[in-house]
Amino acid sequence: MEKVNPVIEARWKEVLGAEFDKLYFSELKAFLLEEKKKYRIFPPGKFIFNAFNHTPFEKVKVVLLGQDPYHGLGQAHGLCFSVPDGVPKPPSLINIFKELTDDTGVALPRSGDLTKWADQGVLLLNATLTVRENQPGSHQNHGWETFTDAAIAQLSLRRMGLIFVLWGSYAIAKKSLIDTSRHHVLTTVHPSPLSAYRGFLGCRHFSQINNLLHQNGVEEIDWRLE
């Protein structure tokens, strides 16, 4: 079995090292190599582990879970719900920013790039880390979920007092991986226009996150993106 050696932050690489040595990860790598021969894959390879590289294991304060990378050209850059500066904001992100502004009073961000949040300790983690162009869900059930579930489980096991933010039924199902006696969990419906009006808008999760961090004696997140 070929050794897999991904470019990922050192502590994450140590914590998840056993995953890279498992058969499913080698099969996942082989699947991705075949996919790249036939399709355009997002995000670009250098961004696949972007969430881990911007938010080192010991720096994680908040975990925000998404499902799939954006599947349009130029959108995905390895941080869930985020798009690079200059790329039009997808509908879910527009609703996230609306709630952010209503909740905290920060200025409505012009850019959809959430890297500043990631660099402050918000792990912006998709369950599946790659996707075919214009084919949402196309890389589900090929091993990525096993890998990202392991990341969530290791955070739950090795860290204390983290805040897991689960938006929508897919993310909420991951609650079973989290020791709720050690960590905080915030849940609501997905920010998609199909569901946001059923509880996402008005959830006040951004202020709740900072209140919990403050109570734990941890530096709060500066949600401003300007």
N, C-alpha and C positions, 0 to 999 in steps of 0.2 A: 504494500500500500504506500503510495507516494506521500511523503511528508508535506503537510500544508503549513505554510509560514506567512500568515497574513500580516500586513502592516497595520498594527493596532497598538494603542497606548500600552506601555510596558506592564503596568499593574493589571489592566484588563487582560492582557496576554497571559499573565501568570494565573489569574483567577479562572480564566476560561481555557487554559491550556489543554485540559483533558478533552474538551470538545473538539479541538482541532485534530486530535489524534483518533477520533472515532470514525467508524466506517461511514456514517451518514454524512459527515462533513466532506470526506473525499468524494462521495457520490454527488453531493451538492456542487462541489467544484467542477466535476466532470460534466454535470448538467449545464452549468453556466458556460463552460467552454463551448459546448455544442450549440447553446442558444446564441452565443455571440457570432457563430458562423452563419446563422440564418436570420437574425433579427437585430435591431438596434435595442440595446439594453440600457435602462436607467436605474440609478444614477451612473455616471462614468466611474470606472473602477477605482480611481483615487478617492472617491467620495463614499464608497460603500460603507466604510466604518467611521464616517465622519462624526456620528453621535458619540462614539466611544473616544475618539481622539480629541474632541473639543471638551468632553466632560470626563476626566479621568476618574477611575473607580473611587478613589478616596475623596474626591471633590463633589460627588453627587449629593445634592440636597433634595431634589425633586425629580420624579420620574414621570414623564408625560408619554403615554403610549398611543401610537398610531397603528394603522393596519398595514398599509401598502405605500410604497413611494408614489409620488405623482407620475403619471405615465405620458405626459406631454413633453415635447422637445424643450429642453432648457429649464424644466421646472424642478426636478428632483436634485438635491445635493446632499442627501444623507441625513437630514434632520427632519423629523416628522412635522407636518403642517407648514414647513418653511419653504420659501422659494428664493432664489438669488435676487439680489438687488436689481431692479429694472424689469423683472418678470411680473406680469399682471397677477394680482392676488387671486387665488382660487376662492370659490364661494365659502368653503368652511373657514378659511383664514379670515375672510371679511367678517364673518360672524364672531370669530375669536377676538378680533380687534374691536368690534362693537362692544362685546362684553367687557373687554379690558378697559375701554374708555369709560363705559357706564359704571364699572365697579370701582376703578381706582382714580379716575379723573385725568390720567395721562393723555397726552395728545395722541390723536389717531395717527398711527405710523404710516408714513408714505411708502416705506419699503416692507416687503414681506419676508425679509431675511431675519431669522430668529437666532442667528449665531451669537448675538450678545447675551441671550438667555442661556444658551448652551455653555458659554464661557464662564457664567456665574454659578453653574452647578445644576442646571435643568437638563437632564438627560432626555433628549428628544428622539425617542426610540420607536421605530416601526417594527412590527412583528416580522414582516418580510422585508428584506433589505434590498431587493432588486425587482425589476418588472420589465416586461417587453413594452416597447413603444405602442401606445394606444390600446393596450390589452390589460386592463386592470385585473389584478388577481392571478395573472398568468404564471407567477413564480411561487404561488402558495402551495403548501404541501410537498415541497421538495427538500425540506431540511432547515430552512431559515427559522421556522417557528421553534424548532427544537433548540436551536442555538440561542435565540433571544429569550426563550423561556428559561434557559439556563442562566442567562445574565440576570434576569429578574430574580430568580431563586437565589443566586449568589449574593445579590444586594440584600435581599431579605435576611439571609443567613448571617452575613458578615458585617453588616452595618446596623445602626440603630437610629430610630427617629426620622426615617425618610418619609417623604410625602409622595404617595403614588396617586396620580391623577388619571382616572379611567373614564373616558368619554365614549359612550355608546356601548352596545351589548357585547361587541367583540372584545373591546378592552376590559369591560367589567368581568368577563369570563376569566381573565388573568388573575383575579383577586385570589383564586385558590392557590396561587404560587406565593402569596405574601403572608407573612406572619403578622396578623393584625394586632397582636399583643406587643409587638416591637415597633410597628410603623403606623402611620396615618394613611387612610385611604379616602379619597374624595371621588364620588361618582355622580354622573348625570348623563343625559342623552348626548348623542353626537352633535357637534356644531354644524353639521350639514344643513342646508336650507330645508331638507325634508323633515328634520326633527328639531331644529334649534329652538323653535317656538314652544316646544313641549317641556322646556325646563333648562336648556343650556343658557339661553338669554335670561339673566337674572340669578344665575347660580352663585355668583360672587366668589368663584374659586381663587381668583388672583389675590384678593385681599385675605381670604382664608389661609392661603399658603403662607403669606407673610406673617399673619398672626401666629400661625403654628411655629414658624421658624423663630419668631421673636420669643415665644414662650419657651422654646428649647435653647435659647441663648445663641442662636445661629444667625449670621448676617442675612438680612432679608434680600430678596431679589429686586433689583431696580428694573422694572418692567419697561422703562422708556427705551424706544428703539431709535429715536431721533438723535 
